[in-house]
Amino acid sequence: MKISEEFKNQFDVLAKKLQISYKNINLYYEAFIHPSYANEKKLNVDYERLEFLGDAILDFLVGEYLYKTYNYNEGNMTKIRAEYVCEQANSEYAIEMGLNELILVGNGARKANEHKRDSVLGNVFESFLGALYLDHDMDYVREILKIWVFPKIKELKNEFFMDYKTKLQEYMQAERGENPTYVIVKESGPPHDKTFEAVVMADNVKLGSGIGKKRKDAEQAAAKEALDKLAK
């Protein structure tokens, strides 16, 4: 894969800022390629495969940190992880680290500010972790998270995410003795940029609906709408 001198220079600056070493710059180049750029440049790679890997690694390492650091039960650990491993949180990490400066998007996508969307920023954070893992190992990724993610959990900084699904379930259990259910009623957009619409139901009654770039985000939006309606 031919990599421009501009990207190499920019990545060297980023690596120095993050105090990381690298062996295979091709991995990091791939980690910053948005599908629109790949289509435009007729490349056969983009960040999606590395994002898949990085997502699993991030979930595991944050879960491991919570397990080893706190004596919380499963439910509490799940809630905390959901707060610090989500689209909003991941996009913040990407910006703080400066990953947003290197994202490669197509001309049309750049004009539409695609590279500034939380979903894309969060994807790049995960793909970057995937590249770090393949270039080094799990311990290396863990050290990065010790700098950029774990301190926020320890100090309870930045409540990125309100777990509306849990709040709705607690409300429904207390008021009606039943649990809400979620259904994805619509998927739209290309495979690399899908949009999901979810509805939340209880006793065959629609309580709310929501839209998101991931299934879980759409469900959270639906739960929020339901809580807003129930509060009136």
Protein Blocks (a to p, Z undefined) as FASTA:
>chain_A
ZZdfklmmmmmmmmmmnopacfblmlmmmmmmcfklmmmnopabdfklmmmmmmmmmmmm
mmmmmmmmpccdfklmmmmmmmmncfklmmmmmmmnommmmoccdfklmmnommmgfklm
mmmmmmmmmmmmmmmmmklmmmmmmmmmmmmmmnopaifbacfklmmmmmmmmmnopacd
dddfbdedjfklccddddddeehiafbdcddfbfklmmmmmmmmmmmmmmZZ
